[in-house]
Amino acid sequence: MGVDTVRDTGMWMFSCCFLLLFFLLRSMRITTWNITGLGSVPNIEVVNRVVRTSRADVCFIQETKLDSMLVELIRKFWGEDCFVFIFAAAVERSGGLLMIWDKGHF
């Protein structure tokens, strides 16, 4: 892992922690999940069901195992266009972080 990767991951984690604290102070509904792979249809359907039933304002997904993220994929499980996201790609076969939040709340 290169220095830039460590720095980028550290900055990403700092941003997530800051936003998490901000959301907690505002009584947001937060869902977090280690999905161990987001590329399959069953996993996408399960995430969609959890996000909808929990009515999450913020969703953290770890271990996506994806090297890129398309807006269309997020729409499949977020269910609407009112979102913003941050994505950190997986390195080889490990990692991948995704944070999505409802932009209507901010």
PyRosetta script that sets phi, psi and omega in degrees:
from pyrosetta import init, pose_from_sequence

init()
pose = pose_from_sequence("MGVDTVRDTGMWMFSCCFLLLFFLLRSMRITTWNITGLGSVPNIEVVNRVVRTSRADVCFIQETKLDSMLVELIRKFWGEDCFVFIFAAAVERSGGLLMIWDKGHF")
pose.set_psi(1, 126.7)
pose.set_omega(1, -178.0)
pose.set_phi(2, -79.5)
pose.set_psi(2, 167.2)
pose.set_omega(2, 179.9)
pose.set_phi(3, -61.0)
pose.set_psi(3, -41.4)
pose.set_omega(3, 179.8)
pose.set_phi(4, -62.7)
pose.set_psi(4, -38.2)
pose.set_omega(4, 179.2)
pose.set_phi(5, -64.6)
pose.set_psi(5, -43.5)
pose.set_omega(5, 178.9)
pose.set_phi(6, -63.2)
pose.set_psi(6, -44.7)
pose.set_omega(6, -179.9)
pose.set_phi(7, -63.5)
pose.set_psi(7, -45.4)
pose.set_omega(7, 179.2)
pose.set_phi(8, -62.7)
pose.set_psi(8, -43.1)
pose.set_omega(8, 179.3)
pose.set_phi(9, -65.2)
pose.set_psi(9, -41.3)
pose.set_omega(9, 178.1)
pose.set_phi(10, -62.5)
pose.set_psi(10, -42.8)
pose.set_omega(10, 178.8)
pose.set_phi(11, -66.5)
pose.set_psi(11, -39.4)
pose.set_omega(11, 179.0)
pose.set_phi(12, -62.7)
pose.set_psi(12, -45.4)
pose.set_omega(12, -179.4)
pose.set_phi(13, -65.1)
pose.set_psi(13, -39.6)
pose.set_omega(13, 176.9)
pose.set_phi(14, -60.6)
pose.set_psi(14, -44.9)
pose.set_omega(14, 179.6)
pose.set_phi(15, -61.5)
pose.set_psi(15, -42.5)
pose.set_omega(15, 179.4)
pose.set_phi(16, -63.4)
pose.set_psi(16, -44.1)
pose.set_omega(16, 179.8)
pose.set_phi(17, -63.7)
pose.set_psi(17, -42.1)
pose.set_omega(17, 178.3)
pose.set_phi(18, -61.8)
pose.set_psi(18, -47.6)
pose.set_omega(18, 179.8)
pose.set_phi(19, -65.5)
pose.set_psi(19, -37.7)
pose.set_omega(19, 178.0)
pose.set_phi(20, -61.1)
pose.set_psi(20, -46.2)
pose.set_omega(20, 177.9)
pose.set_phi(21, -60.5)
pose.set_psi(21, -44.4)
pose.set_omega(21, 178.5)
pose.set_phi(22, -59.3)
pose.set_psi(22, -45.3)
pose.set_omega(22, -178.8)
pose.set_phi(23, -65.8)
pose.set_psi(23, -41.2)
pose.set_omega(23, -179.9)
pose.set_phi(24, -62.6)
pose.set_psi(24, -38.1)
pose.set_omega(24, 179.2)
pose.set_phi(25, -67.1)
pose.set_psi(25, -22.6)
pose.set_omega(25, 179.9)
pose.set_phi(26, -100.4)
pose.set_psi(26, 10.7)
pose.set_omega(26, 178.8)
pose.set_phi(27, 57.8)
pose.set_psi(27, 51.5)
pose.set_omega(27, 178.3)
pose.set_phi(28, -86.3)
pose.set_psi(28, 154.4)
pose.set_omega(28, 173.5)
pose.set_phi(29, -89.6)
pose.set_psi(29, 118.9)
pose.set_omega(29, -174.3)
pose.set_phi(30, -119.1)
pose.set_psi(30, 132.7)
pose.set_omega(30, 174.6)
pose.set_phi(31, -117.5)
pose.set_psi(31, 133.2)
pose.set_omega(31, 175.9)
pose.set_phi(32, -131.6)
pose.set_psi(32, 145.3)
pose.set_omega(32, -171.8)
pose.set_phi(33, -157.1)
pose.set_psi(33, 135.0)
pose.set_omega(33, 169.3)
pose.set_phi(34, -94.5)
pose.set_psi(34, 98.7)
pose.set_omega(34, -168.2)
pose.set_phi(35, -84.9)
pose.set_psi(35, -17.3)
pose.set_omega(35, -176.4)
pose.set_phi(36, 47.9)
pose.set_psi(36, 49.2)
pose.set_omega(36, 175.1)
pose.set_phi(37, 117.5)
pose.set_psi(37, 115.2)
pose.set_omega(37, -177.7)
pose.set_phi(38, -107.4)
pose.set_psi(38, 4.5)
pose.set_omega(38, -174.8)
pose.set_phi(39, -81.0)
pose.set_psi(39, -10.6)
pose.set_omega(39, -176.5)
pose.set_phi(40, -95.7)
pose.set_psi(40, 150.4)
pose.set_omega(40, 179.9)
pose.set_phi(41, -60.3)
pose.set_psi(41, -44.5)
pose.set_omega(41, 178.7)
pose.set_phi(42, -59.3)
pose.set_psi(42, -40.0)
pose.set_omega(42, 178.7)
pose.set_phi(43, -66.9)
pose.set_psi(43, -38.4)
pose.set_omega(43, 177.7)
pose.set_phi(44, -63.3)
pose.set_psi(44, -42.1)
pose.set_omega(44, 179.6)
pose.set_phi(45, -65.3)
pose.set_psi(45, -39.1)
pose.set_omega(45, 178.7)
pose.set_phi(46, -66.3)
pose.set_psi(46, -43.8)
pose.set_omega(46, 178.1)
pose.set_phi(47, -61.6)
pose.set_psi(47, -42.5)
pose.set_omega(47, 177.9)
pose.set_phi(48, -57.6)
pose.set_psi(48, -46.2)
pose.set_omega(48, -178.9)
pose.set_phi(49, -63.8)
pose.set_psi(49, -43.3)
pose.set_omega(49, -179.6)
pose.set_phi(50, -66.6)
pose.set_psi(50, -44.1)
pose.set_omega(50, 179.9)
pose.set_phi(51, -62.2)
pose.set_psi(51, -43.1)
pose.set_omega(51, -179.3)
pose.set_phi(52, -68.9)
pose.set_psi(52, -44.9)
pose.set_omega(52, -177.5)
pose.set_phi(53, -70.8)
pose.set_psi(53, -32.4)
pose.set_omega(53, 179.2)
pose.set_phi(54, -84.3)
pose.set_psi(54, -11.2)
pose.set_omega(54, -175.8)
pose.set_phi(55, 50.1)
pose.set_psi(55, 47.8)
pose.set_omega(55, -174.9)
pose.set_phi(56, -63.3)
pose.set_psi(56, 139.0)
pose.set_omega(56, 171.6)
pose.set_phi(57, -90.9)
pose.set_psi(57, -28.6)
pose.set_omega(57, -178.9)
pose.set_phi(58, -138.0)
pose.set_psi(58, 140.3)
pose.set_omega(58, 179.1)
pose.set_phi(59, -134.8)
pose.set_psi(59, 122.7)
pose.set_omega(59, 174.1)
pose.set_phi(60, -105.6)
pose.set_psi(60, 128.0)
pose.set_omega(60, 177.6)
pose.set_phi(61, -125.8)
pose.set_psi(61, 123.1)
pose.set_omega(61, 178.6)
pose.set_phi(62, -105.8)
pose.set_psi(62, 158.2)
pose.set_omega(62, 177.7)
pose.set_phi(63, 58.8)
pose.set_psi(63, 47.8)
pose.set_omega(63, 177.0)
pose.set_phi(64, -67.9)
pose.set_psi(64, -26.7)
pose.set_omega(64, -177.9)
pose.set_phi(65, 59.7)
pose.set_psi(65, 25.8)
pose.set_omega(65, 178.9)
pose.set_phi(66, -109.6)
pose.set_psi(66, 143.9)
pose.set_omega(66, 177.7)
pose.set_phi(67, -96.1)
pose.set_psi(67, -5.9)
pose.set_omega(67, 174.6)
pose.set_phi(68, -151.6)
pose.set_psi(68, 160.8)
pose.set_omega(68, -178.1)
pose.set_phi(69, -133.7)
pose.set_psi(69, 128.1)
pose.set_omega(69, 177.6)
pose.set_phi(70, -103.3)
pose.set_psi(70, 144.1)
pose.set_omega(70, 178.9)
pose.set_phi(71, -58.9)
pose.set_psi(71, -36.0)
pose.set_omega(71, -179.6)
pose.set_phi(72, -60.9)
pose.set_psi(72, -37.1)
pose.set_omega(72, 178.7)
pose.set_phi(73, -66.0)
pose.set_psi(73, -42.4)
pose.set_omega(73, 179.5)
pose.set_phi(74, -65.2)
pose.set_psi(74, -40.5)
pose.set_omega(74, 177.5)
pose.set_phi(75, -57.9)
pose.set_psi(75, -34.1)
pose.set_omega(75, -178.6)
pose.set_phi(76, -61.4)
pose.set_psi(76, -36.1)
pose.set_omega(76, 179.8)
pose.set_phi(77, -108.0)
pose.set_psi(77, -17.2)
pose.set_omega(77, 175.2)
pose.set_phi(78, -82.2)
pose.set_psi(78, -35.4)
pose.set_omega(78, 171.6)
pose.set_phi(79, 93.0)
pose.set_psi(79, -7.5)
pose.set_omega(79, 179.7)
pose.set_phi(80, -155.1)
pose.set_psi(80, 176.3)
pose.set_omega(80, -176.9)
pose.set_phi(81, -94.2)
pose.set_psi(81, 0.3)
pose.set_omega(81, -175.1)
pose.set_phi(82, -89.1)
pose.set_psi(82, 64.3)
pose.set_omega(82, -179.1)
pose.set_phi(83, -145.2)
pose.set_psi(83, 159.5)
pose.set_omega(83, 172.1)
pose.set_phi(84, -129.1)
pose.set_psi(84, 148.7)
pose.set_omega(84, 179.9)
pose.set_phi(85, -143.3)
pose.set_psi(85, 156.5)
pose.set_omega(85, 172.6)
pose.set_phi(86, -125.4)
pose.set_psi(86, 136.7)
pose.set_omega(86, -177.3)
pose.set_phi(87, -133.7)
pose.set_psi(87, 134.0)
pose.set_omega(87, 171.5)
pose.set_phi(88, -117.1)
pose.set_psi(88, 121.3)
pose.set_omega(88, -174.1)
pose.set_phi(89, -67.8)
pose.set_psi(89, 152.8)
pose.set_omega(89, 173.8)
pose.set_phi(90, -70.0)
pose.set_psi(90, 150.9)
pose.set_omega(90, 174.4)
pose.set_phi(91, -106.3)
pose.set_psi(91, 112.7)
pose.set_omega(91, -172.9)
pose.set_phi(92, 57.6)
pose.set_psi(92, -117.5)
pose.set_omega(92, -176.3)
pose.set_phi(93, -106.0)
pose.set_psi(93, 17.0)
pose.set_omega(93, -179.8)
pose.set_phi(94, -132.3)
pose.set_psi(94, 150.3)
pose.set_omega(94, 174.7)
pose.set_phi(95, 90.5)
pose.set_psi(95, -158.4)
pose.set_omega(95, -174.9)
pose.set_phi(96, 102.4)
pose.set_psi(96, 115.0)
pose.set_omega(96, -178.0)
pose.set_phi(97, -123.8)
pose.set_psi(97, 141.5)
pose.set_omega(97, 179.2)
pose.set_phi(98, -140.2)
pose.set_psi(98, 130.1)
pose.set_omega(98, 174.2)
pose.set_phi(99, -126.6)
pose.set_psi(99, 128.8)
pose.set_omega(99, -179.3)
pose.set_phi(100, -127.0)
pose.set_psi(100, 141.4)
pose.set_omega(100, 174.3)
pose.set_phi(101, -142.7)
pose.set_psi(101, 156.3)
pose.set_omega(101, -179.6)
pose.set_phi(102, -77.7)
pose.set_psi(102, 112.2)
pose.set_omega(102, -177.0)
pose.set_phi(103, -71.7)
pose.set_psi(103, -10.4)
pose.set_omega(103, 176.5)
pose.set_phi(104, -70.4)
pose.set_psi(104, -16.3)
pose.set_omega(104, -179.6)
pose.set_phi(105, -90.0)
pose.set_psi(105, -6.5)
pose.set_omega(105, -174.0)
pose.set_phi(106, -128.8)
pose.dump_pdb("model.pdb")
